[in-house]
């Protein structure tokens, strides 16, 4: 590494969120290593750990003694992805990382934060290899408007501007797990080799909950398809009604009751098609109003202001004292000219 890479950074504030802290000594050591790695690289850093409000974590005291650790309580029964969003909203850093302590090493988290700050992009950790469920989940994600991939891990790093945009998303729980299919959101994938281990029942439940959320989020696409199909039914019903009238008017003999039955069926189909079409476009309008995000159209930020540098220079007592001492001991201008 270069000297600049080893230098401790004082220009940004970093937040690392851990929505669920596993029980056990290994989790405490993992959080401790993470705290040490952040302290070695960043002067301003915080770690936010979430606990259920009515549960006593056996290692809570040990975690509370670590440096720059904030312990937050969440309501009992809060879903995992909702907890992720709530903890991310509590973070105050310029770069925010949401991690699972059993997925990545401390150095990996620091590297993701560094890259997110350098590129102003979302850094998503991904498992090596491929899953047979990826095509199905990708199709479901496209219908819901998200970049879904079965290999995407739970750990990601976000610049502050992009995090604010995701938190304002109507489906922010999913948006923080899988980035929305928006070209303004730059997403960079980092391949990782996660620790091997069997999946728990809780993880399987989270996956099913996520799939159910994706299905619900695909409502706009489903409503658009239903509206178009209803419009086709209306046009077909009108054409059949005209056909029935033409047959009744031009043919001398028709089956008794055929015209009344056909006309009634066509009118019924037309009414149902119009009703479903109206309900579909009405629900689409409601969803469109709820998804308006004019206040979050800013996707990047750049500035020549170095606030931390100004604070260090202007409020540093030693610097001011040295400057004053030089001014007092300096000879008069006339003496220098002589």
Secondary structure, 3 states (H helix, E strand, C coil): CCHHHHCCEEEEEEEEEECCCCCCHHHHHHHHHHHHHHHHHEEEEEEEEEEECCCCCCCHHHHHCCCCEEEEEECCCCCHHHHHHHHHHHCCCCEEEECCCCCCCHHHHHHHHHHHHHHCCEEEEEECCCCCCHHHHHHHHHHHCECCCCCEEEEEEEEHHHHHHHHCCCCHHHHCCCCECCCCCCEEEEEECCCCCCCCHHHHHHHHHHHHHHHHHCHHHHHHHHHHHHHHHHHHHHHHHHHHHHHHHHCCCCCCCHHHHHHHHHHHHHHHHHHHHHHHHHHHHHHHHHCCCHHHCCCCCCCCCCHHHHHHHHCCHHHHHHHHHHHHHCCCHHHHHC
